[in-house]
Amino acid sequence: MAKYIFYAILLYMAYRLVFDVILPIRRTTKAMKDQFRQAQEQMQQAQEQAQQPSRPASPQQGRPIGDYIDFEEVK
């Protein structure tokens, strides 16, 4: 009879160890890895955007300016 009680206590302790210690640590570790991965991706995207050459916006692009008038110096 004492043998069964010992095994029951041992089984209960193993159950508590798994569900109170090991699983929360695993969940926390997984969440931290996910957050670290997201931060890395954001940094990489920001770095890629910073490396792309920015072209100056030309407001007159595609619009005709008007007739060209030759300049003659008057004396």
HUGIWO-V15644 format. One record per residue. SS is DSSP state (alpha for helix, beta for strand, coil for the rest). OMEGA is omega in degrees with one decimal (* if undefined). Layout:
SS|OMEGA  SS|OMEGA
//
This chain:
coil|-179.9  alpha|179.0  alpha|-179.9  alpha|177.8  alpha|178.2  alpha|179.5  alpha|178.3  alpha|178.5  alpha|178.8  alpha|178.3  alpha|178.2  alpha|179.3  alpha|177.6  alpha|177.8  alpha|179.4  alpha|179.3  alpha|-177.8  alpha|-172.3  alpha|-179.5  alpha|-176.3  alpha|-171.1  alpha|-178.3  alpha|176.6  alpha|177.5  alpha|179.9  alpha|179.5  alpha|179.9  alpha|179.0  alpha|179.7  alpha|179.6  alpha|179.1  alpha|178.0  alpha|178.8  alpha|178.8  alpha|178.7  alpha|179.0  alpha|178.2  alpha|178.9  alpha|178.1  alpha|179.5  alpha|178.6  alpha|178.3  alpha|-179.3  alpha|178.4  alpha|179.2  alpha|179.8  alpha|178.2  alpha|179.4  alpha|-179.9  alpha|-178.3  alpha|-179.9  coil|179.5  coil|-179.7  coil|179.1  coil|178.5  coil|-178.8  coil|-179.6  coil|-176.0  coil|-176.7  coil|-177.5  coil|177.3  coil|179.8  coil|176.3  coil|-178.2  coil|-178.8  coil|-179.9  coil|177.1  coil|-179.9  coil|179.6  coil|-178.4  coil|176.2  coil|-179.0  coil|179.9  coil|-178.9  coil|*
//
